[in-house]
Amino acid sequence: MQEEVQTKRAQAAQELRDREEVEKELSVVKAWIQETRELLLNPTPDIDSLLQELEIVHGDVITYRQNVEKLAEQQQSKYLDLYTILPSEISMQLAEVSLALGAIEDQVLEIKEDFSSRIHDISEKLKAISNKFKEKSPDVDHAKEEVKSLFEDLDSCGRTLSELDAAVQEFGRRNPLLAKQLSDVINKLSEMHHHTTRLADCRNNWLKKAVCYLDEYNEMLDFILRWSEKAKSLVRANIIWNSSVHLQEQIRMYQAVLRESRELHGDLESMAEKVELLSEVLQVESMSQQVCELSRHTEELQQSIKTRLQSLQDADKSMEALEYEVKALHVALEQVQATLTSPELARQSLKEQLAQRQRLLADMESFKQQVQAVQLCQSALQVPEEVMPNLAICRTALRLQQEASQLQHVAIQQCNILQVQWGAPYLQQTNMLLSSLHSETICNKTGHGK
């Protein structure tokens, strides 16, 4: 009996120790539950810090639940071996702690996995949309498509944000302090969404201006390209050196093209300004390079046209001088030839014809000065040497020089013939007079003899 009593006492003492150990373990869990409840009732103002704390709480609550479940299994097994039921004070505490841990876990998960995840998703989407506005599009059409897509994303974020706000308000009825922290985050996200929407509106309005900028750019580009084609055609074309008329016609064409080119510099500067404006949202490297190449190319064409225009003007000035002298020589030759072949001259006496031709010969001495003037102008002609033999004016000048020489030769021959024709009758008349005088002298002598 005594041994049985001692055994029961020992068992009772062990039971007390076991229960104290259980109480000790449960008290640790209860203390943690109390601390966690205080954390949830007085959350950290900073939502990021709060979410980090909740992450730790979530890990701890899982560990404590596992420990409590293990403890409950141990106690169940222990009392099952003793063929008795789990004492109510232990089972009630285990149930109370398990329920409290479950409630905390549910609360933490609701915030952590639902609100935190949704908040994070919206925040990341808004950041991604904002970053999109920092990127530059290859062209306006692509930019328009991007803005349209971003507006759709913003609308989606707005709907999600409204749903999240409603969920937070519902959550706030059960957890007012935690809901306040979440509401602050929702407000910040709403501000971020509003700001991003303004960025989208600004981008959309800017794209409308960009269309105008591009239209103006393309209009100026079209003008410059058309001018360049016209200028290249002139520069590549062979110059027609035939006469001052042709030269002046070409001069007018070159001057017209140069007048048009006065707008080029301003247009190119304006195009560069448009590129600078478009560079805010578009990739404009190719456009910028295009403006530089056009500037260089048009400058080269302008210089080539100016050089050729100067050559044309020099050629025209020297051509006009040559044409003037050739025309003067031609007129002089025509006048002399008209006189020499005049029917009136043929009807004059030999003496008058001779005198007239002698005067013409004297006048023809001026041909030498005129021919020299033609030769001087021809040598000063500002045209390529290889084209001079084929110029009509040069061939005309050579022909007129030959005609002048031939005309002088003909006039000299005619004078010689006239001198001979006029001198023979005069000699015959003299001889007749001399013969008559001689006969009278003989008759007089005979009369005196009788």
C-alpha positions as CSV (number, residue, x, y, z in Angstrom):
1,M,0.0,0.0,0.0
2,Q,2.8,2.3,0.9
3,E,4.6,1.7,-2.3
4,E,1.4,2.2,-4.3
5,V,0.8,5.5,-2.5
6,Q,4.4,6.6,-3.2
7,T,4.0,5.6,-6.9
8,K,0.8,7.6,-7.2
9,R,2.5,10.5,-5.5
10,A,5.3,10.3,-7.9
11,Q,2.9,10.1,-10.8
12,A,1.0,13.1,-9.5
13,A,4.2,15.1,-9.1
14,Q,5.2,14.2,-12.7
15,E,1.8,15.1,-13.9
16,L,2.1,18.5,-12.2
17,R,5.5,19.0,-13.7
18,D,4.2,18.0,-17.2
19,R,1.3,20.3,-16.8
20,E,3.6,23.1,-15.7
21,E,5.7,22.5,-18.8
22,V,2.6,22.6,-21.0
23,E,1.5,25.8,-19.2
24,K,5.0,27.3,-19.7
25,E,5.0,26.5,-23.4
26,L,1.5,27.8,-23.9
27,S,2.3,31.0,-21.9
28,V,5.1,31.7,-24.4
29,V,2.6,31.3,-27.3
30,K,0.0,33.5,-25.4
31,A,2.6,36.2,-24.8
32,W,3.5,36.2,-28.5
33,I,-0.2,36.3,-29.4
34,Q,-0.6,39.3,-27.2
35,E,2.4,41.1,-28.7
36,T,1.1,40.4,-32.2
37,R,-2.4,41.6,-31.4
38,E,-0.8,44.9,-30.1
39,L,1.2,45.1,-33.3
40,L,-2.0,44.7,-35.4
41,L,-3.9,47.2,-33.2
42,N,-1.0,49.7,-33.4
43,P,0.6,49.1,-36.8
44,T,3.8,50.8,-38.0
45,P,2.9,54.0,-40.0
46,D,5.2,53.0,-42.8
47,I,3.5,50.4,-45.0
48,D,6.7,48.9,-46.2
49,S,7.9,48.3,-42.6
50,L,4.5,47.0,-41.7
51,L,4.5,44.5,-44.5
52,Q,8.0,43.4,-43.5
53,E,6.8,42.9,-39.9
54,L,3.8,41.0,-41.1
55,E,6.1,38.8,-43.1
56,I,7.9,37.9,-39.9
57,V,4.6,37.5,-38.1
58,H,3.4,35.1,-40.7
59,G,6.5,32.9,-40.4
60,D,6.2,33.0,-36.6
61,V,2.5,32.1,-36.5
62,I,3.1,29.1,-38.7
63,T,5.9,27.9,-36.4
64,Y,3.8,28.4,-33.3
65,R,0.8,26.6,-34.8
66,Q,3.0,23.7,-35.7
67,N,4.4,23.7,-32.1
68,V,0.9,23.8,-30.5
69,E,-0.3,21.1,-32.8
70,K,2.7,18.9,-31.9
71,L,2.1,19.7,-28.2
72,A,-1.6,18.7,-28.5
73,E,-0.7,15.5,-30.3
74,Q,1.8,14.7,-27.5
75,Q,-0.8,15.4,-24.8
76,Q,-3.5,13.3,-26.6
77,S,-1.1,10.4,-27.0
78,K,0.0,10.7,-23.4
79,Y,-3.5,10.6,-21.9
80,L,-4.5,7.9,-24.4
81,D,-1.8,5.7,-23.0
82,L,-3.1,6.4,-19.6
83,Y,-6.6,5.3,-20.7
84,T,-8.1,8.7,-19.9
85,I,-9.2,11.8,-21.6
86,L,-7.2,15.0,-22.1
87,P,-7.8,17.3,-19.1
88,S,-10.3,20.0,-19.9
89,E,-8.0,22.8,-18.6
90,I,-5.3,21.7,-21.0
91,S,-7.6,21.0,-24.0
92,M,-9.3,24.4,-23.5
93,Q,-6.0,26.3,-23.4
94,L,-4.8,24.4,-26.5
95,A,-8.0,25.1,-28.3
96,E,-7.9,28.8,-27.3
97,V,-4.3,29.2,-28.4
98,S,-5.0,27.4,-31.7
99,L,-8.0,29.6,-32.4
100,A,-6.0,32.7,-31.6
101,L,-3.1,31.6,-33.8
102,G,-5.6,30.8,-36.6
103,A,-7.2,34.2,-36.3
104,I,-3.8,36.0,-36.5
105,E,-2.8,33.9,-39.4
106,D,-6.0,34.7,-41.3
107,Q,-5.6,38.4,-40.5
108,V,-1.9,38.4,-41.6
109,L,-2.7,36.5,-44.8
110,E,-5.5,38.8,-45.7
111,I,-3.2,41.7,-45.5
112,K,-0.1,40.1,-46.7
113,E,-1.3,37.9,-49.6
114,D,-4.3,39.9,-50.7
115,F,-3.8,43.6,-50.1
116,S,0.0,43.5,-50.2
117,S,0.1,41.6,-53.4
118,R,-2.6,43.7,-55.1
119,I,-0.9,46.9,-53.9
120,H,2.4,45.7,-55.2
121,D,1.0,44.7,-58.6
122,I,-0.7,48.1,-59.1
123,S,2.4,49.9,-58.0
124,E,4.6,47.9,-60.4
125,K,2.2,48.5,-63.3
126,L,2.1,52.2,-62.7
127,K,5.9,52.3,-62.5
128,A,6.1,50.4,-65.7
129,I,3.7,52.8,-67.4
130,S,5.6,55.8,-66.2
131,N,8.9,54.3,-67.4
132,K,7.3,53.7,-70.8
133,F,6.8,57.5,-71.1
134,K,10.6,57.9,-70.8
135,E,11.2,55.6,-73.8
136,K,11.3,57.1,-77.3
137,S,9.3,55.6,-80.2
138,P,10.6,55.0,-83.7
139,D,7.8,57.1,-85.3
140,V,4.6,58.9,-84.5
141,D,2.3,56.0,-85.5
142,H,4.2,53.7,-83.2
143,A,4.0,56.3,-80.4
144,K,0.2,56.6,-80.9
145,E,-0.2,52.9,-80.6
146,E,1.9,52.9,-77.4
147,V,-0.2,55.7,-75.9
148,K,-3.4,54.0,-76.8
149,S,-2.1,50.8,-75.1
150,L,-0.9,52.7,-72.0
151,F,-4.3,54.4,-71.7
152,E,-5.9,50.9,-71.7
153,D,-3.4,49.8,-69.0
154,L,-4.2,52.9,-66.9
155,D,-7.9,52.2,-67.2
156,S,-7.3,48.7,-66.0
157,C,-5.2,50.0,-63.1
158,G,-7.9,52.5,-62.2
159,R,-10.6,49.7,-62.0
160,T,-8.3,47.5,-59.9
161,L,-7.5,50.5,-57.7
162,S,-11.2,51.1,-57.2
163,E,-11.8,47.5,-56.3
164,L,-8.9,47.5,-53.9
165,D,-10.2,50.6,-52.2
166,A,-13.6,49.0,-51.7
167,A,-11.9,45.9,-50.3
168,V,-9.8,48.0,-47.9
169,Q,-12.9,49.9,-46.7
170,E,-14.6,46.5,-46.0
171,F,-11.5,45.3,-44.2
172,G,-11.5,48.5,-42.2
173,R,-14.8,47.6,-40.5
174,R,-13.0,44.7,-38.8
175,N,-9.5,46.2,-38.5
176,P,-9.8,50.0,-38.5
177,L,-6.1,50.8,-37.6
178,L,-4.7,48.5,-40.2
179,A,-7.2,49.7,-42.7
180,K,-5.9,53.3,-42.2
181,Q,-2.4,52.3,-43.1
182,L,-3.7,50.5,-46.2
183,S,-5.9,53.5,-47.1
184,D,-2.9,55.8,-47.0
185,V,-1.2,53.5,-49.5
186,I,-4.3,53.4,-51.7
187,N,-4.3,57.2,-51.6
188,K,-0.7,57.3,-52.7
189,L,-1.4,54.9,-55.5
190,S,-4.3,57.0,-56.6
191,E,-2.1,60.1,-56.7
192,M,0.4,58.0,-58.7
193,H,-2.3,56.9,-61.1
194,H,-3.6,60.4,-61.5
195,H,0.0,61.7,-62.2
196,T,0.6,58.9,-64.7
197,T,-2.7,59.7,-66.4
198,R,-1.6,63.3,-66.8
199,L,1.6,62.1,-68.4
200,A,-0.5,60.1,-70.8
201,D,-2.7,63.1,-71.6
202,C,0.4,65.2,-72.1
203,R,1.9,62.6,-74.4
204,N,-1.3,62.4,-76.4
205,N,-1.5,66.1,-76.8
206,W,2.2,66.3,-77.7
207,L,1.7,63.7,-80.4
208,K,-1.0,65.9,-82.0
209,K,1.6,68.6,-82.2
210,A,4.2,66.2,-83.4
211,V,1.9,65.4,-86.4
212,C,2.0,69.1,-87.3
213,Y,5.8,69.2,-86.8
214,L,6.2,66.2,-89.1
215,D,3.9,67.7,-91.7
216,E,6.0,70.9,-91.7
217,Y,9.2,68.9,-91.7
218,N,8.1,66.8,-94.7
219,E,6.8,69.9,-96.6
220,M,10.2,71.6,-96.2
221,L,12.0,68.3,-97.1
222,D,9.9,68.0,-100.2
223,F,10.8,71.5,-101.3
224,I,14.5,70.9,-100.7
225,L,14.5,67.6,-102.5
226,R,12.7,69.1,-105.5
227,W,15.2,72.0,-105.5
228,S,18.1,69.6,-105.3
229,E,16.8,67.6,-108.3
230,K,16.4,70.8,-110.3
231,A,19.9,72.0,-109.2
232,K,21.5,68.6,-110.1
233,S,19.9,68.7,-113.5
234,L,21.4,72.1,-114.2
235,V,24.8,71.1,-112.9
236,R,24.9,67.9,-114.9
237,A,23.6,69.5,-118.1
238,N,26.1,70.7,-120.7
239,I,26.3,74.5,-121.1
240,I,25.2,75.8,-124.6
241,W,27.8,78.3,-125.6
242,N,26.3,79.1,-129.1
243,S,25.2,82.7,-128.6
244,S,24.5,85.4,-126.0
245,V,20.8,84.5,-126.4
246,H,21.4,81.0,-125.3
247,L,23.8,82.1,-122.6
248,Q,21.3,84.7,-121.2
249,E,18.5,82.1,-121.2
250,Q,20.7,79.8,-119.1
251,I,21.7,82.6,-116.8
252,R,18.1,83.3,-116.1
253,M,17.6,79.6,-115.2
254,Y,20.5,79.6,-112.9
255,Q,19.5,82.8,-111.3
256,A,16.0,81.5,-110.7
257,V,17.3,78.4,-109.0
258,L,19.6,80.5,-106.9
259,R,16.7,82.7,-105.9
260,E,14.8,79.6,-104.8
261,S,17.8,78.5,-102.8
262,R,17.6,81.6,-100.5
263,E,14.9,79.7,-98.6
264,L,17.0,76.6,-98.1
265,H,19.0,77.9,-95.1
266,G,16.0,79.0,-93.2
267,D,14.2,75.7,-94.0
268,L,17.1,73.6,-92.9
269,E,17.3,75.5,-89.6
270,S,13.6,75.1,-89.1
271,M,13.9,71.4,-89.9
272,A,16.6,71.1,-87.2
273,E,14.4,72.8,-84.7
274,K,11.5,70.4,-85.5
275,V,13.9,67.5,-85.0
276,E,14.9,68.9,-81.6
277,L,11.2,69.1,-80.6
278,L,10.5,65.6,-81.9
279,S,13.5,64.2,-80.0
280,E,11.5,64.5,-76.8
281,V,9.6,61.3,-77.5
282,L,10.8,60.1,-80.9
283,Q,14.0,58.4,-82.1
284,V,15.3,61.2,-84.5
285,E,18.8,60.0,-85.2
286,S,18.0,59.3,-88.9
287,M,16.2,62.7,-89.2
288,S,19.1,64.5,-87.7
289,Q,21.5,62.8,-90.1
290,Q,19.2,63.6,-93.0
291,V,19.2,67.3,-92.1
292,C,23.0,67.3,-91.9
293,E,23.4,65.6,-95.3
294,L,20.9,67.9,-96.9
295,S,22.7,70.9,-95.6
296,R,26.0,69.7,-96.9
297,H,24.5,68.6,-100.3
298,T,22.6,71.8,-100.9
299,E,25.6,73.9,-100.0
300,E,27.7,72.0,-102.6
301,L,25.0,72.4,-105.2
302,Q,24.7,76.1,-104.5
303,Q,28.4,76.6,-104.9
304,S,28.5,74.6,-108.1
305,I,25.6,76.7,-109.5
306,K,27.3,80.0,-108.5
307,T,30.5,78.9,-110.2
308,R,28.7,77.9,-113.4
309,L,26.6,81.1,-113.3
310,Q,29.8,83.2,-113.1
311,S,31.2,81.3,-116.1
312,L,28.0,81.9,-118.0
313,Q,28.0,85.6,-117.1
314,D,31.6,86.0,-118.2
315,A,31.0,84.1,-121.4
316,D,27.9,86.2,-122.1
317,K,29.7,89.5,-121.6
318,S,32.5,88.5,-124.0
319,M,30.0,86.9,-126.4
320,E,28.0,90.1,-126.6
321,A,31.2,92.1,-127.4
322,L,32.1,89.7,-130.1
323,E,28.6,89.6,-131.6
324,Y,28.6,93.4,-131.6
325,E,31.8,93.6,-133.5
326,V,30.8,90.8,-135.9
327,K,27.5,92.5,-136.6
328,A,29.3,95.9,-137.2
329,L,31.7,94.2,-139.7
330,H,28.8,92.5,-141.4
331,V,26.8,95.7,-141.8
332,A,29.9,97.5,-143.2
333,L,30.5,94.7,-145.7
334,E,26.9,94.7,-146.8
335,Q,26.9,98.4,-147.4
336,V,30.1,98.3,-149.5
337,Q,28.8,95.3,-151.4
338,A,25.5,97.0,-152.0
339,T,27.3,100.0,-153.4
340,L,29.6,98.0,-155.6
341,T,26.7,96.0,-157.1
342,S,24.3,99.0,-157.3
343,P,22.7,99.4,-160.8
344,E,23.0,103.2,-160.4
345,L,26.8,102.9,-160.2
346,A,26.8,101.0,-163.4
347,R,24.9,103.8,-165.1
348,Q,27.5,106.4,-164.1
349,S,30.4,107.5,-166.3
350,L,33.6,105.6,-166.1
351,K,35.2,108.6,-164.4
352,E,32.5,108.7,-161.8
353,Q,32.5,104.9,-161.3
354,L,36.3,105.1,-160.8
355,A,36.0,107.9,-158.4
356,Q,33.3,106.1,-156.4
357,R,35.2,102.9,-156.2
358,Q,38.3,104.7,-155.1
359,R,36.4,106.3,-152.3
360,L,35.1,102.8,-151.3
361,L,38.6,101.5,-151.3
362,A,39.6,104.4,-149.0
363,D,36.6,103.5,-146.8
364,M,37.6,99.8,-146.8
365,E,40.8,100.8,-144.9
366,S,38.5,100.8,-141.8
367,F,37.9,97.1,-142.3
368,K,41.3,96.5,-140.9
369,Q,40.4,98.0,-137.5
370,Q,37.1,96.2,-137.5
371,V,38.7,92.9,-138.3
372,Q,41.3,93.5,-135.6
373,A,38.4,94.3,-133.1
374,V,36.7,91.0,-134.1
375,Q,39.9,89.1,-133.6
376,L,40.6,90.8,-130.2
377,C,37.0,89.9,-129.0
378,Q,37.4,86.4,-130.3
379,S,40.6,85.9,-128.4
380,A,39.0,87.3,-125.2
381,L,35.9,85.0,-125.5
382,Q,35.3,83.3,-122.2
383,V,34.3,79.9,-123.4
384,P,36.2,76.5,-123.4
385,E,38.8,76.3,-126.1
386,E,37.4,72.9,-127.4
387,V,34.0,74.5,-128.2
388,M,35.2,77.6,-130.0
389,P,35.7,76.0,-133.5
390,N,32.1,74.8,-133.4
391,L,30.6,78.2,-132.4
392,A,28.5,79.8,-135.2
393,I,29.7,83.2,-134.2
394,C,33.4,82.2,-134.7
395,R,32.6,80.7,-138.1
396,T,30.7,83.8,-139.1
397,A,33.7,86.0,-137.9
398,L,36.1,84.0,-140.0
399,R,33.8,84.1,-143.0
400,L,33.4,87.9,-142.8
401,Q,37.1,88.4,-142.5
402,Q,37.5,86.4,-145.7
403,E,34.7,88.4,-147.4
404,A,36.3,91.7,-146.4
405,S,39.6,90.6,-147.9
406,Q,37.9,89.4,-151.1
407,L,35.8,92.5,-151.4
408,Q,38.9,94.7,-151.1
409,H,40.5,92.6,-153.8
410,V,37.5,92.9,-156.1
411,A,37.3,96.6,-155.6
412,I,41.0,97.0,-156.5
413,Q,40.5,94.9,-159.6
414,Q,37.5,97.0,-160.7
415,C,39.5,100.2,-160.1
416,N,42.3,98.9,-162.3
417,I,39.9,97.9,-165.1
418,L,38.1,101.3,-164.9
419,Q,41.4,103.1,-165.1
420,V,42.3,101.2,-168.2
421,Q,38.8,101.7,-169.8
422,W,38.7,105.4,-168.9
423,G,42.3,106.1,-170.1
424,A,42.0,104.6,-173.7
425,P,39.4,107.0,-175.1
426,Y,41.2,109.9,-173.6
427,L,44.5,108.9,-175.4
428,Q,42.6,108.4,-178.7
429,Q,41.1,111.9,-178.4
430,T,44.5,113.4,-177.7
431,N,46.0,111.7,-180.7
432,M,43.1,113.0,-182.9
433,L,43.6,116.5,-181.6
434,L,47.4,116.2,-182.2
435,S,46.7,114.9,-185.7
436,S,44.3,117.7,-186.4
437,L,46.8,120.3,-185.2
438,H,49.5,118.8,-187.4
439,S,47.3,119.0,-190.6
440,E,46.5,122.6,-189.9
441,T,50.2,123.4,-189.6
442,I,50.9,121.8,-193.0
443,C,48.1,123.7,-194.7
444,N,49.3,127.0,-193.3
445,K,52.8,126.4,-194.6
446,T,51.5,125.6,-198.1
447,G,49.4,128.7,-198.3
448,H,52.3,130.9,-197.4
449,G,54.3,129.3,-200.3
450,K,51.7,130.1,-202.9
